[in-house]
Amino acid sequence: MSRRRVSLLALFLTVFGTIVFIVHEGRDVGHLKSVDNWIGTTEPEIKVKSHPCTEQLGWLEAYQFSYPIKYVSRDIIAIPSAKHERPSLSIVDEPLFEDFTTIDLAKSTTVDIPKCLPPVHLEVPNVNLSRVDASNMIFGIQTTMGRLKETVKHMARWLPHTNARLFAIVIEIEEKVADTKEMAKLEKEFHDQDMKVSIIHPVRPKDSFAQRYFSLVNVMYAARNDKTEWVVLIDDDTFFPSMHDLQDLLSRYDSSKEQYIGSLSEDWWAVNNYGLMGFGGAGIMISLPLAKIIDDHIDECKEHLRTTAGDITVMDCIYRFSSTKLTHVPSLHQVDMHGDLSGFYESGREMISLHHWKAGFKLEIEKMHLVADICDSCFLQRWQFGKDTILSNGFSIAHYPNGHLWSSGLRGGKVQKINLQEMEHTWGDNIKVLHSLAPLRDKTNARDKVAYKLLDSGKVDGMVRQVYFREGGGKDMDTVMVLNWRAGEAKKEGEFGT
C-alpha cells in the first residue's frame, strides 16, 4: 500500500499519537506507518527498529577481500502482488540498510552486528510459479562449438524443464566442420540438464553464415509437431529472463495467422540502413503459417542473398513472398549500445529478452538472474528505499547521497530531483536512440550516485544470497552489501508490517 502527503489533519492527530494509514495511488509500499516522527520534516520516513545480532561470515573468506571491510546485510521476503504486475519503480518508506559494521575475518568469522533490521517484505509479480510448458516453441541458433559450450550455463537459466526444443547448427570455425563426437558429447550435457537440444551440422557444408542462419527456419519447420505454434530464431547470447513472460507475450497473437514478431535495434542508424526488421539477438518469433511460406521459397531466398546477415535474409524472404510486416515489441532487446550499460539495466523497463550481455561489462548473467528462482519476473525490478537508495534487483544498489531522489531545496542548496522514469544515458556511443529508449536523462555525476554492483549470488538453505560490492579507494574501505531473498506467501487483506 502507499500514501498521500500528510494533511494538516493528520499532523494534528499525530500530536495525540495516532497511527495513520495513508494510501497514495501508484506507490507499492504496504507497511504500517506511524507519523510520530514526521512533524517538522519535509518528507516523512519510517523508522524501523533494529536490534543486535550475530552473523557467521566464514563464507565471505572465499572472496579474498582486503580486510577490514564495511559490511551490511538484510533479509528480503518476496510477496506475490495481488495485481501480478511489475511496476517500473516501487517505493518503500524505510531504509534498506542502516549503519555499516567494520569487520575483519582475520580476527573472527563470528561477527556481532550492533544494528540488524528485520526482514523487509517486497511485492513481486510472481513467487514459486509452476514450470512453464513451452512445447509450442522451437528455438534455433547457429554458432561455433566453442561459443555453444560457453553458453550451456546461460541457457540453463531459461530452457530446462520447459519442453521447448532447440536446434543448434554448429561449425568449429569458418571452413572447418565440427567434430561429430564432440557434438554428441555436448548434446548429452544439455540433455542431462533436461534441455531438449539437438546439435547438427549445417544443412550444406558450403553454406555461408547467412545461409546457415536462414536454413534454421527450414530445420525447425521440418521438426514441427501437433503442438508447435512458433519457430524462434535467436543468437547464442540471447537470454530470456522469464519463459512465463515470453509465453504470455506470444499468447496475445494468433499463431494460426502469419506473424513476424521481433524488435528493432536501439541504434537508429542500423534501422535506417537495414530496414524495419526483427534483429536476431532480440529474438525473432515466426508463426507456422509464415514459416511455411519461407520453407516453400527456400531456394529463391537462400541463393540470392542481399547481405551477409542472416536476420536480413529472413526479412527479405518474408517481405518478398508475404504481405506480413514486422510486429515490433519494445520489450525484446537487441542492446546495440556499447560501454557502460548501467542506465539500461537500472531502468526498470520490461525485458522479455536481452542480448549482447557478454560484451562490454561481460556480465555473469546466470548469477544476476539467480534471484528469479525466488520470484521469476522480479529480476531487474526496482525498489526505492527511503530517500536515497535504489535496488535494481540482480544488478546494483545505488545510493544517492545528495538528495536527488526526493524534494528540492534541501541541505541548503537547490537540488534537481531525478526523473526515474527516464533511462540514464550511461553508454558512450553517440547514437540516436529516441525511437527505442526514450525518455532519457543525462548520466548522473559520480558524486551524486554511488553504485554497488552485484559481485556474486548463490543458493543457501532455500534462499538466494546476493553479494553487492564496491571497491574502496584511498582511505575508503571496500564495501559489501548482502541481500538474502526468500519466498513468502501473499498477505491477507488488512495485514501490514514488515
PyMOL commands that set and color helices and strands:
alter all, ss='L'
color gray80, all
select helices_A, chain A and resi 8-15+58-63+145-150+152-155+180-192+209-222+243-250+268-274+280-282+288-296+298-303+310-321+342-345+365-378+434-437
alter helices_A, ss='H'
color red, helices_A
select strands_A, chain A and resi 51-56+69-80+90-92+101-103+110-116+120-124+137-144+165-171+196-200+230-233+260-262+284-287+327-328+382-385+389-392+396-399+423-424+440-441+450-460+463-470+479-487
alter strands_A, ss='S'
color yellow, strands_A
deselect
rebuild
show_as cartoon
